[in-house]
Amino acid sequence: MTPYLPEIYLLLFGFSVFMYAVLDGYDLGVGMLLPSCNQAQRDRMIASIGPFWDANETWLVLAVGLLLIAFPAAHSMILTELYLPTSVMLAGLILRGVSFDFRAKVKPERKDLWDRCFKAGSFIASMTQGYMIGRYVLAFDDSTGAYLFALLSGLCVTAAYIYIGGTWLVMKTEGDLQKRAAKWSRRGGWLAALGVLAISIVNPLVSATVAERWFGFPEILLLAPVPLVCLAIMLLVDRYLRHVPVENDVGYQFPFIGAIILFAMSFFGLAYSFFPDIIPGVMTAKEAASATGTLLIVGYGAMFVLPMIFLYTLFVYRVFSGKATELNYE
């Protein structure tokens, strides 16, 4: 087992990033969707993420911790290259946290201000995360095209968060808000799909390794179901959203589950394209890994911490399942 420790940690790191993208992704999406003209709907949207949003960011802390301890060389290079966008992202997350608490304690006439700040923080965090992913997958290339690709990635990730955030609201709300959420989600979904298509075209063009992995034979035959399954799920979710509200709210969880599957398929595509590189085309997991003894010691902690976070996440979502109710700070 020891020779494969770096790859195991790489998979744990990828799983943590995936969990963060799904869980914090939907509440970032909800934040970006806050309407400016309806205070009651904003309150209900905030209530839908109130019990979850803070704990969702635990997965980001876990991912960064794994990167620092298991792959210090990669951690140093990534944060050196992405120092500015990381700082901007943290500022956005801090703005969200402050706004979430202040909106509950200020006078009613000041609540609009903090709702706008919450929305702005959500946009800032989403755009910078997408931008960093774009810089990362092109190995921090400094060409103009690479920066344009990173901006495209930022827009794509932002749209994807709006998409999954809208499906979350379809699952957690009712009535006019649920109908509006379905409309928002459809728009975000198709914009995200266009972005994913563009990125899927660009990646093989700039990387011979990625092109060989996806379009070599027989790989192209084995991997053909991946885009087909994604397209089928996208169409089915869109069809459901087009008919919201559905009688008796039948299948109200389906759009959110479908969005999670689409996120999972996208992460599979990235993992297949670059594994076992921790930085695509620059550094493998083995090259960046800490000493074997360090990985073994940290592994004992990870075997305890990771299941605890996962079980706690399941517990919270089980306790607060069902439709959102009025958010109470008393």
Residue pairs with C-beta under 8 A, 6 or more apart in sequence:
2 292
2 296
5 289
5 292
5 295
5 296
5 299
6 70
6 71
6 276
6 284
6 285
6 286
6 288
6 289
6 295
7 275
7 276
7 285
7 286
9 66
9 70
9 71
9 285
9 289
9 295
10 70
10 71
10 275
10 276
10 278
10 285
12 66
12 302
12 306
13 63
13 66
13 67
13 70
13 71
13 278
14 267
14 271
16 59
16 60
16 62
16 63
16 66
17 59
17 63
17 267
18 263
18 264
18 267
19 59
19 313
20 56
20 57
20 59
20 60
20 63
21 263
21 267
22 164
22 260
22 263
23 52
23 56
23 59
23 313
24 53
24 56
24 57
24 59
24 60
25 160
25 161
25 164
25 165
25 263
26 49
26 161
26 164
26 165
26 167
26 168
26 256
26 259
27 49
27 52
27 53
27 56
27 165
27 168
28 122
28 125
28 126
28 161
28 165
29 122
29 126
29 161
29 162
29 163
29 164
29 165
29 166
29 168
29 188
30 45
30 46
30 48
30 49
30 122
30 165
30 168
30 169
31 49
31 96
31 118
31 119
31 121
31 122
31 123
31 165
32 119
32 122
32 123
32 126
32 158
32 161
32 162
32 165
33 45
33 162
33 165
33 166
33 169
33 181
33 184
34 42
34 45
34 46
34 115
34 118
34 119
35 41
35 42
35 180
36 112
36 116
39 111
39 112
41 176
41 177
41 180
42 115
43 326
43 327
44 173
44 177
44 324
44 326
45 169
45 173
45 177
46 100
46 103
46 118
46 327
47 324
47 325
47 326
47 327
48 168
48 169
48 172
48 173
48 324
49 168
50 327
51 316
51 319
51 320
52 316
52 317
52 320
53 100
54 97
55 312
55 313
55 316
57 93
58 309
59 309
62 305
62 306
62 309
66 302
67 74
67 75
67 78
68 75
69 290
69 294
69 298
70 289
70 290
70 295
70 298
71 278
71 285
71 288
71 289
71 290
72 288
72 290
73 283
73 287
73 288
74 278
74 279
74 283
74 288
77 140
77 279
77 282
77 283
78 136
78 279
79 86
81 135
81 140
82 132
82 135
82 136
82 140
85 128
85 131
85 132
85 135
86 128
86 132
88 124
88 128
89 124
89 125
89 128
89 129
89 132
91 124
92 120
92 121
92 122
92 123
92 124
92 125
92 128
93 121
93 125
94 121
95 117
95 118
95 120
95 121
95 124
96 118
96 121
96 122
96 125
98 117
99 114
99 115
99 117
99 118
99 121
100 118
102 114
102 117
103 111
103 114
103 115
103 118
104 327
104 329
105 329
106 113
106 114
123 158
126 154
126 157
126 158
126 161
127 154
127 155
127 157
127 158
128 154
129 154
129 157
130 150
130 153
130 154
130 155
130 156
130 157
130 158
131 150
131 151
131 153
131 154
132 150
133 150
133 153
133 157
134 146
134 149
134 150
134 151
134 152
134 153
134 154
135 146
135 150
136 279
136 280
137 153
137 203
137 270
137 274
137 280
138 146
138 149
138 150
138 206
138 280
139 279
139 280
139 281
139 282
140 146
140 279
149 199
149 202
152 195
152 198
152 199
153 195
153 199
155 191
155 195
156 191
156 192
156 195
156 196
156 198
156 199
157 195
159 188
159 189
159 191
159 192
159 195
160 188
160 192
160 195
160 196
160 263
160 266
161 188
162 184
162 185
162 187
162 188
162 191
162 192
163 185
163 188
163 189
163 192
163 259
164 185
164 256
164 259
164 260
164 263
165 184
165 185
165 188
166 181
166 182
166 184
166 185
166 186
166 188
166 189
166 241
166 255
167 181
167 185
167 237
167 241
167 255
167 256
167 258
167 259
168 256
169 177
169 178
169 181
169 184
169 185
170 178
170 181
170 182
170 185
170 241
170 244
170 252
170 255
170 256
171 252
171 253
171 255
171 256
172 323
172 324
173 181
173 323
173 324
174 245
174 249
174 323
175 245
178 244
178 245
179 244
179 245
181 244
182 241
182 242
182 244
182 255
183 241
185 241
185 255
186 238
186 241
186 242
189 234
189 237
189 238
189 241
189 259
190 238
193 234
196 266
200 227
200 269
203 210
203 273
204 210
204 211
204 214
204 215
205 211
207 273
207 280
207 281
209 273
209 281
210 273
210 274
213 219
213 272
213 273
214 220
214 223
214 272
214 273
223 272
226 265
226 268
226 269
229 265
230 262
230 265
230 266
233 258
233 261
233 262
234 258
234 262
236 254
236 258
237 254
237 255
237 258
237 259
237 262
240 246
240 251
240 254
240 255
241 255
246 252
273 280
274 280
276 284
276 285
276 286
277 283
277 284
277 285
278 284
278 285
278 287
278 288
279 288
289 295
290 298
